[in-house]
Structure formats: structure tokens, C-alpha cells
């Protein structure tokens, strides 16, 4: 059996990165062939890059 894991997240240490590792490990341990497609590692041109993702959650200070 072959398994395709499609991963598309700019931050490798994110929850999605952990989920990717969780999805790849067990099938390989059971002798399955795993094809990991990490779009960001392959140069995917996303609308959201890692820097923009980090800025998205930064709080902005409002001067009074």
C-alpha cells in the first residue's frame, strides 16, 4: 500500500509539522511506502510565507 501525505505549512515546528511527522511514521513502521509532498520545501509559491504568518499573530500597539 502507498500513502500520500500532502503538507502545506510554512513553519516546520508548527502543529501541522508535528501532524506531518505523525502521519509519516506509523505507515513506514508497518512497511508502507510513504510519498511525502511538502509543498513549502518544494518551493511552492504561497500567498502566505513564514514571515507573513508570524506577523499575522503579532499584536499591534495602539498609541493613545
N, CA, C and O atoms as a CHARMM CRD file, in Angstrom:
* protein
*
  256
    1    1 UNK  N      0.84200  -1.16800   0.00000 PROA 1      0.00000
    2    1 UNK  CA     0.00000   0.00000   0.00000 PROA 1      0.00000
    3    1 UNK  C      0.89100   1.23600   0.00000 PROA 1      0.00000
    4    1 UNK  O      1.89800   1.28700   0.70600 PROA 1      0.00000
    5    2 UNK  N      0.51200   2.22900  -0.79600 PROA 2      0.00000
    6    2 UNK  CA     1.22900   3.50400  -0.84800 PROA 2      0.00000
    7    2 UNK  C      0.37300   4.56200  -0.16600 PROA 2      0.00000
    8    2 UNK  O     -0.85300   4.56700  -0.27700 PROA 2      0.00000
    9    3 UNK  N      1.05600   5.45900   0.54400 PROA 3      0.00000
   10    3 UNK  CA     0.37700   6.52900   1.27400 PROA 3      0.00000
   11    3 UNK  C      0.93700   7.86300   0.79500 PROA 3      0.00000
   12    3 UNK  O      2.15400   8.03400   0.72300 PROA 3      0.00000
   13    4 UNK  N      0.06400   8.80200   0.47000 PROA 4      0.00000
   14    4 UNK  CA     0.47600  10.15000   0.09300 PROA 4      0.00000
   15    4 UNK  C      0.15500  11.08200   1.25400 PROA 4      0.00000
   16    4 UNK  O     -0.98800  11.16300   1.70300 PROA 4      0.00000
   17    5 UNK  N      1.18400  11.78700   1.73500 PROA 5      0.00000
   18    5 UNK  CA     0.99400  12.80000   2.77500 PROA 5      0.00000
   19    5 UNK  C      1.30400  14.14200   2.13300 PROA 5      0.00000
   20    5 UNK  O      2.43300  14.39000   1.71000 PROA 5      0.00000
   21    6 UNK  N      0.31400  14.99200   2.06400 PROA 6      0.00000
   22    6 UNK  CA     0.45200  16.32100   1.47900 PROA 6      0.00000
   23    6 UNK  C      0.52400  17.32300   2.61800 PROA 6      0.00000
   24    6 UNK  O     -0.40100  17.43400   3.42300 PROA 6      0.00000
   25    7 UNK  N      1.63400  18.05300   2.67800 PROA 7      0.00000
   26    7 UNK  CA     1.86400  19.01000   3.76800 PROA 7      0.00000
   27    7 UNK  C      2.05700  20.39400   3.16500 PROA 7      0.00000
   28    7 UNK  O      2.84100  20.57000   2.23300 PROA 7      0.00000
   29    8 UNK  N      1.33700  21.37500   3.70300 PROA 8      0.00000
   30    8 UNK  CA     1.45900  22.74600   3.19800 PROA 8      0.00000
   31    8 UNK  C      1.34600  23.72400   4.36300 PROA 8      0.00000
   32    8 UNK  O      0.26800  24.24900   4.64400 PROA 8      0.00000
   33    9 UNK  N      2.47000  23.96100   5.03600 PROA 9      0.00000
   34    9 UNK  CA     2.51600  24.93000   6.12900 PROA 9      0.00000
   35    9 UNK  C      3.90900  25.53200   6.14000 PROA 9      0.00000
   36    9 UNK  O      4.88900  24.79600   6.01800 PROA 9      0.00000
   37   10 UNK  N      4.03100  26.85700   6.28500 PROA 10     0.00000
   38   10 UNK  CA     5.34800  27.48300   6.18700 PROA 10     0.00000
   39   10 UNK  C      6.26100  27.22600   7.37900 PROA 10     0.00000
   40   10 UNK  O      7.47400  27.39900   7.25400 PROA 10     0.00000
   41   11 UNK  N      5.72800  26.82100   8.52800 PROA 11     0.00000
   42   11 UNK  CA     6.53800  26.65000   9.72900 PROA 11     0.00000
   43   11 UNK  C      6.68200  25.17400  10.07300 PROA 11     0.00000
   44   11 UNK  O      5.69800  24.49600  10.36900 PROA 11     0.00000
   45   12 UNK  N      7.90700  24.68700  10.03100 PROA 12     0.00000
   46   12 UNK  CA     8.15100  23.27700  10.29200 PROA 12     0.00000
   47   12 UNK  C      7.90800  22.86500  11.73400 PROA 12     0.00000
   48   12 UNK  O      7.62100  21.69900  12.00700 PROA 12     0.00000
   49   13 UNK  N      8.02200  23.82200  12.67100 PROA 13     0.00000
   50   13 UNK  CA     7.83800  23.48700  14.09000 PROA 13     0.00000
   51   13 UNK  C      6.41900  23.78300  14.57800 PROA 13     0.00000
   52   13 UNK  O      6.18800  23.94800  15.77600 PROA 13     0.00000
   53   14 UNK  N      5.48800  23.84800  13.65500 PROA 14     0.00000
   54   14 UNK  CA     4.08600  24.12300  13.99300 PROA 14     0.00000
   55   14 UNK  C      3.34200  22.82900  14.33200 PROA 14     0.00000
   56   14 UNK  O      3.88600  21.73100  14.20500 PROA 14     0.00000
   57   15 UNK  N      2.10900  22.97800  14.75700 PROA 15     0.00000
   58   15 UNK  CA     1.25800  21.81200  14.98100 PROA 15     0.00000
   59   15 UNK  C      1.15200  20.98700  13.70600 PROA 15     0.00000
   60   15 UNK  O      1.16700  19.75700  13.75900 PROA 15     0.00000
   61   16 UNK  N      1.04400  21.65600  12.56200 PROA 16     0.00000
   62   16 UNK  CA     0.94900  20.94000  11.28900 PROA 16     0.00000
   63   16 UNK  C      2.21800  20.14700  10.99900 PROA 16     0.00000
   64   16 UNK  O      2.15600  19.06600  10.41300 PROA 16     0.00000
   65   17 UNK  N      3.37900  20.68500  11.41000 PROA 17     0.00000
   66   17 UNK  CA     4.62600  19.94600  11.25500 PROA 17     0.00000
   67   17 UNK  C      4.62700  18.68600  12.09500 PROA 17     0.00000
   68   17 UNK  O      5.09700  17.63900  11.64700 PROA 17     0.00000
   69   18 UNK  N      4.10500  18.77600  13.31100 PROA 18     0.00000
   70   18 UNK  CA     4.00600  17.59700  14.17600 PROA 18     0.00000
   71   18 UNK  C      3.02900  16.57500  13.59300 PROA 18     0.00000
   72   18 UNK  O      3.26600  15.36900  13.65600 PROA 18     0.00000
   73   19 UNK  N      1.93600  17.06800  13.02900 PROA 19     0.00000
   74   19 UNK  CA     0.96500  16.16700  12.40600 PROA 19     0.00000
   75   19 UNK  C      1.57600  15.45200  11.20600 PROA 19     0.00000
   76   19 UNK  O      1.30000  14.27700  10.96500 PROA 19     0.00000
   77   20 UNK  N      2.40900  16.17300  10.45600 PROA 20     0.00000
   78   20 UNK  CA     3.08700  15.55500   9.30900 PROA 20     0.00000
   79   20 UNK  C      3.93200  14.37500   9.77900 PROA 20     0.00000
   80   20 UNK  O      3.87500  13.29400   9.19300 PROA 20     0.00000
   81   21 UNK  N      4.71900  14.58100  10.83800 PROA 21     0.00000
   82   21 UNK  CA     5.56200  13.51300  11.36700 PROA 21     0.00000
   83   21 UNK  C      4.71900  12.33800  11.85900 PROA 21     0.00000
   84   21 UNK  O      5.09500  11.17800  11.68900 PROA 21     0.00000
   85   22 UNK  N      3.58600  12.64800  12.46600 PROA 22     0.00000
   86   22 UNK  CA     2.69100  11.61100  12.96400 PROA 22     0.00000
   87   22 UNK  C      2.09000  10.80100  11.81700 PROA 22     0.00000
   88   22 UNK  O      1.86900   9.59700  11.95300 PROA 22     0.00000
   89   23 UNK  N      1.83000  11.44800  10.71000 PROA 23     0.00000
   90   23 UNK  CA     1.23100  10.75700   9.56600 PROA 23     0.00000
   91   23 UNK  C      2.23600   9.91700   8.79200 PROA 23     0.00000
   92   23 UNK  O      1.85700   8.93000   8.16200 PROA 23     0.00000
   93   24 UNK  N      3.51100  10.29300   8.82800 PROA 24     0.00000
   94   24 UNK  CA     4.53000   9.58000   8.05700 PROA 24     0.00000
   95   24 UNK  C      5.06200   8.36500   8.81400 PROA 24     0.00000
   96   24 UNK  O      5.24900   7.30300   8.22100 PROA 24     0.00000
   97   25 UNK  N      5.30700   8.51100  10.11200 PROA 25     0.00000
   98   25 UNK  CA     5.94500   7.46000  10.90400 PROA 25     0.00000
   99   25 UNK  C      5.22700   6.12300  10.94100 PROA 25     0.00000
  100   25 UNK  O      5.81900   5.11100  10.56600 PROA 25     0.00000
  101   26 UNK  N      3.97300   6.07500  11.37900 PROA 26     0.00000
  102   26 UNK  CA     3.29100   4.78200  11.50600 PROA 26     0.00000
  103   26 UNK  C      3.18600   3.96600  10.21300 PROA 26     0.00000
  104   26 UNK  O      3.44200   2.76200  10.24500 PROA 26     0.00000
  105   27 UNK  N      2.82100   4.56800   9.08200 PROA 27     0.00000
  106   27 UNK  CA     2.75600   3.73800   7.86600 PROA 27     0.00000
  107   27 UNK  C      4.13000   3.16500   7.49700 PROA 27     0.00000
  108   27 UNK  O      4.22600   2.01400   7.07200 PROA 27     0.00000
  109   28 UNK  N      5.19800   3.97000   7.65900 PROA 28     0.00000
  110   28 UNK  CA     6.53900   3.47000   7.35600 PROA 28     0.00000
  111   28 UNK  C      6.91600   2.33000   8.28900 PROA 28     0.00000
  112   28 UNK  O      7.53400   1.35200   7.86700 PROA 28     0.00000
  113   29 UNK  N      6.54200   2.45600   9.56000 PROA 29     0.00000
  114   29 UNK  CA     6.85100   1.41500  10.53600 PROA 29     0.00000
  115   29 UNK  C      6.16000   0.09800  10.19100 PROA 29     0.00000
  116   29 UNK  O      6.62700  -0.97200  10.58000 PROA 29     0.00000
  117   30 UNK  N      5.05500   0.17900   9.46600 PROA 30     0.00000
  118   30 UNK  CA     4.32100  -1.02400   9.06400 PROA 30     0.00000
  119   30 UNK  C      4.65000  -1.44700   7.63300 PROA 30     0.00000
  120   30 UNK  O      3.91900  -2.22900   7.02700 PROA 30     0.00000
  121   31 UNK  N      5.75100  -0.92600   7.10000 PROA 31     0.00000
  122   31 UNK  CA     6.21700  -1.35200   5.78700 PROA 31     0.00000
  123   31 UNK  C      5.51700  -0.70800   4.60700 PROA 31     0.00000
  124   31 UNK  O      5.66500  -1.17000   3.47600 PROA 31     0.00000
  125   32 UNK  N      4.76500   0.34000   4.84700 PROA 32     0.00000
  126   32 UNK  CA     4.07300   1.02500   3.74900 PROA 32     0.00000
  127   32 UNK  C      5.03000   2.01100   3.07900 PROA 32     0.00000
  128   32 UNK  O      5.93300   2.55100   3.71800 PROA 32     0.00000
  129   33 UNK  N      4.81900   2.23200   1.79900 PROA 33     0.00000
  130   33 UNK  CA     5.58400   3.22600   1.06500 PROA 33     0.00000
  131   33 UNK  C      4.88700   4.57300   1.23800 PROA 33     0.00000
  132   33 UNK  O      3.70400   4.71500   0.92800 PROA 33     0.00000
  133   34 UNK  N      5.63600   5.56300   1.73900 PROA 34     0.00000
  134   34 UNK  CA     5.06200   6.87700   2.00600 PROA 34     0.00000
  135   34 UNK  C      5.67200   7.89400   1.05800 PROA 34     0.00000
  136   34 UNK  O      6.89300   8.02500   0.97700 PROA 34     0.00000
  137   35 UNK  N      4.81900   8.61200   0.34300 PROA 35     0.00000
  138   35 UNK  CA     5.25200   9.70300  -0.52200 PROA 35     0.00000
  139   35 UNK  C      4.87100  10.99300   0.19100 PROA 35     0.00000
  140   35 UNK  O      3.69500  11.34800   0.26800 PROA 35     0.00000
  141   36 UNK  N      5.88800  11.69900   0.71700 PROA 36     0.00000
  142   36 UNK  CA     5.65800  12.95400   1.42000 PROA 36     0.00000
  143   36 UNK  C      5.81900  14.09600   0.44200 PROA 36     0.00000
  144   36 UNK  O      6.88100  14.27000  -0.15500 PROA 36     0.00000
  145   37 UNK  N      4.77900  14.86300   0.28100 PROA 37     0.00000
  146   37 UNK  CA     4.80000  16.03600  -0.58800 PROA 37     0.00000
  147   37 UNK  C      4.69100  17.26900   0.31300 PROA 37     0.00000
  148   37 UNK  O      3.59800  17.64300   0.73700 PROA 37     0.00000
  149   38 UNK  N      5.83900  17.89600   0.60000 PROA 38     0.00000
  150   38 UNK  CA     5.89100  19.10600   1.42900 PROA 38     0.00000
  151   38 UNK  C      5.99000  20.28500   0.46600 PROA 38     0.00000
  152   38 UNK  O      7.06100  20.57500  -0.06800 PROA 38     0.00000
  153   39 UNK  N      4.88400  20.94600   0.25500 PROA 39     0.00000
  154   39 UNK  CA     4.82200  21.99500  -0.76900 PROA 39     0.00000
  155   39 UNK  C      5.80100  23.13600  -0.52200 PROA 39     0.00000
  156   39 UNK  O      6.41600  23.63600  -1.46400 PROA 39     0.00000
  157   40 UNK  N      5.95500  23.55300   0.72500 PROA 40     0.00000
  158   40 UNK  CA     6.87400  24.65100   1.01400 PROA 40     0.00000
  159   40 UNK  C      8.32500  24.22000   0.79200 PROA 40     0.00000
  160   40 UNK  O      9.11900  25.01400   0.28900 PROA 40     0.00000
  161   41 UNK  N      8.68600  23.01300   1.14300 PROA 41     0.00000
  162   41 UNK  CA    10.03700  22.50900   0.92900 PROA 41     0.00000
  163   41 UNK  C     10.34600  22.37500  -0.56500 PROA 41     0.00000
  164   41 UNK  O     11.50700  22.42000  -0.97200 PROA 41     0.00000
  165   42 UNK  N      9.30500  22.20900  -1.37000 PROA 42     0.00000
  166   42 UNK  CA     9.48400  22.06000  -2.81200 PROA 42     0.00000
  167   42 UNK  C      9.40100  23.38200  -3.56300 PROA 42     0.00000
  168   42 UNK  O      9.34900  23.39600  -4.79300 PROA 42     0.00000
  169   43 UNK  N      9.38800  24.50900  -2.82000 PROA 43     0.00000
  170   43 UNK  CA     9.40600  25.81500  -3.46400 PROA 43     0.00000
  171   43 UNK  C      8.04700  26.34000  -3.87800 PROA 43     0.00000
  172   43 UNK  O      7.95800  27.23200  -4.72200 PROA 43     0.00000
  173   44 UNK  N      7.00100  25.80500  -3.30300 PROA 44     0.00000
  174   44 UNK  CA     5.63900  26.27300  -3.57700 PROA 44     0.00000
  175   44 UNK  C      5.55500  27.78400  -3.34100 PROA 44     0.00000
  176   44 UNK  O      6.07100  28.27500  -2.33700 PROA 44     0.00000
  177   45 UNK  N      4.92900  28.51000  -4.22600 PROA 45     0.00000
  178   45 UNK  CA     4.78100  29.96100  -4.11700 PROA 45     0.00000
  179   45 UNK  C      3.43000  30.28200  -3.48900 PROA 45     0.00000
  180   45 UNK  O      2.45600  30.52900  -4.20000 PROA 45     0.00000
  181   46 UNK  N      3.36800  30.27900  -2.17700 PROA 46     0.00000
  182   46 UNK  CA     2.10100  30.50300  -1.48800 PROA 46     0.00000
  183   46 UNK  C      1.75700  31.98300  -1.37500 PROA 46     0.00000
  184   46 UNK  O      2.60100  32.85300  -1.59000 PROA 46     0.00000
  185   47 UNK  N      0.53600  32.24000  -1.04400 PROA 47     0.00000
  186   47 UNK  CA     0.13200  33.61100  -0.75000 PROA 47     0.00000
  187   47 UNK  C      0.61500  34.00100   0.64400 PROA 47     0.00000
  188   47 UNK  O      0.74500  35.19100   0.93100 PROA 47     0.00000
  189   48 UNK  N      0.88000  33.04000   1.50900 PROA 48     0.00000
  190   48 UNK  CA     1.30800  33.28300   2.88100 PROA 48     0.00000
  191   48 UNK  C      2.65200  32.60700   3.11800 PROA 48     0.00000
  192   48 UNK  O      2.74900  31.38000   3.13900 PROA 48     0.00000
  193   49 UNK  N      3.71100  33.44400   3.30100 PROA 49     0.00000
  194   49 UNK  CA     5.01200  32.85600   3.61500 PROA 49     0.00000
  195   49 UNK  C      5.21800  32.84900   5.12900 PROA 49     0.00000
  196   49 UNK  O      4.38100  33.35800   5.87400 PROA 49     0.00000
  197   50 UNK  N      6.31800  32.27900   5.57500 PROA 50     0.00000
  198   50 UNK  CA     6.55400  32.12300   7.01900 PROA 50     0.00000
  199   50 UNK  C      6.59500  33.47200   7.73800 PROA 50     0.00000
  200   50 UNK  O      6.02500  33.61200   8.82000 PROA 50     0.00000
  201   51 UNK  N      7.25900  34.45600   7.15200 PROA 51     0.00000
  202   51 UNK  CA     7.34300  35.77400   7.80200 PROA 51     0.00000
  203   51 UNK  C      5.96100  36.41200   7.94100 PROA 51     0.00000
  204   51 UNK  O      5.63500  36.96000   8.99400 PROA 51     0.00000
  205   52 UNK  N      5.15700  36.34500   6.89700 PROA 52     0.00000
  206   52 UNK  CA     3.80500  36.89900   6.95800 PROA 52     0.00000
  207   52 UNK  C      2.95200  36.14800   7.96300 PROA 52     0.00000
  208   52 UNK  O      2.10200  36.74600   8.62100 PROA 52     0.00000
  209   53 UNK  N      3.16500  34.85700   8.09000 PROA 53     0.00000
  210   53 UNK  CA     2.41100  34.05500   9.05900 PROA 53     0.00000
  211   53 UNK  C      2.72500  34.49900  10.48400 PROA 53     0.00000
  212   53 UNK  O      1.82000  34.64100  11.30600 PROA 53     0.00000
  213   54 UNK  N      4.01000  34.71900  10.77600 PROA 54     0.00000
  214   54 UNK  CA     4.38500  35.19400  12.11400 PROA 54     0.00000
  215   54 UNK  C      3.81400  36.58200  12.38100 PROA 54     0.00000
  216   54 UNK  O      3.32000  36.84500  13.47700 PROA 54     0.00000
  217   55 UNK  N      3.87400  37.47200  11.39500 PROA 55     0.00000
  218   55 UNK  CA     3.33500  38.83300  11.56800 PROA 55     0.00000
  219   55 UNK  C      1.83000  38.81200  11.79500 PROA 55     0.00000
  220   55 UNK  O      1.30000  39.68200  12.48600 PROA 55     0.00000
  221   56 UNK  N      1.14400  37.85200  11.23500 PROA 56     0.00000
  222   56 UNK  CA    -0.30800  37.77500  11.35400 PROA 56     0.00000
  223   56 UNK  C     -0.75500  37.71000  12.80500 PROA 56     0.00000
  224   56 UNK  O     -1.79100  38.27000  13.16500 PROA 56     0.00000
  225   57 UNK  N      0.03100  37.02200  13.64800 PROA 57     0.00000
  226   57 UNK  CA    -0.35600  36.86000  15.04300 PROA 57     0.00000
  227   57 UNK  C      0.29300  37.86600  15.99100 PROA 57     0.00000
  228   57 UNK  O      0.01900  37.84500  17.19100 PROA 57     0.00000
  229   58 UNK  N      1.14000  38.73600  15.47700 PROA 58     0.00000
  230   58 UNK  CA     1.74600  39.75300  16.32700 PROA 58     0.00000
  231   58 UNK  C      0.68600  40.78900  16.69800 PROA 58     0.00000
  232   58 UNK  O     -0.11300  41.21000  15.86200 PROA 58     0.00000
  233   59 UNK  N      0.69700  41.18300  17.94500 PROA 59     0.00000
  234   59 UNK  CA    -0.24500  42.21400  18.36200 PROA 59     0.00000
  235   59 UNK  C      0.32100  43.57000  18.01900 PROA 59     0.00000
  236   59 UNK  O      1.52900  43.79600  18.09500 PROA 59     0.00000
  237   60 UNK  N     -0.55100  44.45400  17.64800 PROA 60     0.00000
  238   60 UNK  CA    -0.12600  45.80100  17.31700 PROA 60     0.00000
  239   60 UNK  C     -0.40200  46.72800  18.49100 PROA 60     0.00000
  240   60 UNK  O     -1.47300  46.67700  19.09700 PROA 60     0.00000
  241   61 UNK  N      0.56700  47.57300  18.80700 PROA 61     0.00000
  242   61 UNK  CA     0.39700  48.52200  19.89300 PROA 61     0.00000
  243   61 UNK  C     -0.31700  49.75200  19.36000 PROA 61     0.00000
  244   61 UNK  O     -0.00600  50.25000  18.27900 PROA 61     0.00000
  245   62 UNK  N     -1.26400  50.22500  20.12300 PROA 62     0.00000
  246   62 UNK  CA    -2.00900  51.41400  19.73600 PROA 62     0.00000
  247   62 UNK  C     -1.56300  52.54300  20.64900 PROA 62     0.00000
  248   62 UNK  O     -1.71700  52.46200  21.86800 PROA 62     0.00000
  249   63 UNK  N     -1.00900  53.60300  20.05600 PROA 63     0.00000
  250   63 UNK  CA    -0.60200  54.76200  20.83800 PROA 63     0.00000
  251   63 UNK  C     -1.80400  55.60500  21.17300 PROA 63     0.00000
  252   63 UNK  O     -2.63700  55.89100  20.31400 PROA 63     0.00000
  253   64 UNK  N     -1.89200  56.00900  22.45400 PROA 64     0.00000
  254   64 UNK  CA    -3.02000  56.85000  22.89500 PROA 64     0.00000
  255   64 UNK  C     -2.54100  58.24200  23.17000 PROA 64     0.00000
  256   64 UNK  O     -3.33400  59.10400  23.55200 PROA 64     0.00000
